[in-house]
Amino acid sequence: MSENLKNTVLSGEHVKLGARMVPFAGWNMPVQYKTGILTEHQHTRHFVSLFDICHMGEFRVFGPGAREALDRILARPVFDQSYGTCRYNFLLNENGGVIDDLIVYYMGEDDYFIVVNASRIDADAEQIRKNLPEGVTFVDLSPETAKLDLQGPLSGETICSATGLPAGELPKYFQWKWTEINGIRILLSRTGYTGELGFELYFPADKAVELWNYLLAMPEVKPAGLGARDTLRLEIGLSLYGHELREDITPAEAGFGAMLKLAEYPERQFIGREAMEKQGVTRTLIAIAADGRRAAREEAEVFNLDGVRIGQVSSGGFSPSLGHAIALAYVDKPLAVGTEVLMAAGSATITGKVTDAPFYKSGTARKKI
């Protein structure tokens, strides 16, 4: 394993739990624990799991003019975001390609907290910094910030017990609030990457071991690694940076065009808008349900029944919840649901049909609590 890999503050705890550690985005991360990916996946779907996401990056952008500046830098509107909300957004290059997908928290007047992917911290910081006007301050909070994700249908009960908050006072979907757990101040966000009811917790990094062990001691809470995190997000059809999103792919091509509200705000200008609109949609992201358990992996070619290449898989794997393989793929033209396709898997060919995303439709992410 590379000596250059970074370790989160919880690496020692993962080793104690028997985790298998692997390189991910420059970090030494737990891919699974002793029970295995399938068990961790199902536990998250039916109970509640705890994920170490301390490798993610966190920024603060604040000062007079921060709202207007971020509204020009980011692809989704920022100007109409209200206090207590967080919003999925995109940082684009001049060609309209996605430098990163991120979440923007509105903390107060001209004060924003931004959560970014671990592999894109440096690129994101450079792009944001160079486009901020004088008087707006950028701070990289990543080294001092820890992040844990508590995900699963029972996560609401766990958070209520840990914080002492009644269910009615927990944040609603894509909202946040300040609270405390075991005397530790927490930014508690009702967000996640699994399709289940869940919360993301941000707090000082020096409290990570204490909070990790405190939460793991609670009923039904078990640790889960990056392997289950990936199978869970794929079943829900969520994009992964470097797969469905890259610097040569626009949000519109990835299926997020409506989020940008280009028609609603024709005068709103942001980095990459002009190039993205000029280019148009040159490929379409589709969901494919395979006929069996064998999966087509990233970069596998997709063909129509005549054997003509029509696209390429961006993510693929076995779905523990559904019992068959699934894939996301970029194709040259939109395909109707039910269209039969072929996917390459070495010397074999996998058959499948275009379907609607999400693949797994029983997630509790938007459940009222």
Secondary structure, DSSP 4 states (H G I P E B T S, - for coil): --TT-EE-TTHHHHHHTTPEEEEETTEEEEEE-TT-HHHHHHHHHHSEEEEE-TTSEEEEEESTTHHHHHHHHBSS--TT--TTBEEEEEEE-TTS-EEEEEEEEEEETTEEEEEE-GGGHHHHHHHHHHTPPTT-EEEE-GGGEEEEEEESTTHHHHHHHHH---GGGS--TTBEEEEEETTEEEEEE---SSSSSEEEEEEEGGGHHHHHHHHHTSTTEEE--HHHHHHHHHHTT---BTTTB-TTS-TTTTT-GGGG-TTT-TT---TTHHHHHHH----EEEEEEESSS----TT-EEE-TTS-EEEEEEEEEEETTTTEEEEEEEESS---TT-EEEEEETTEEEEEEEEPSPS-----TT---
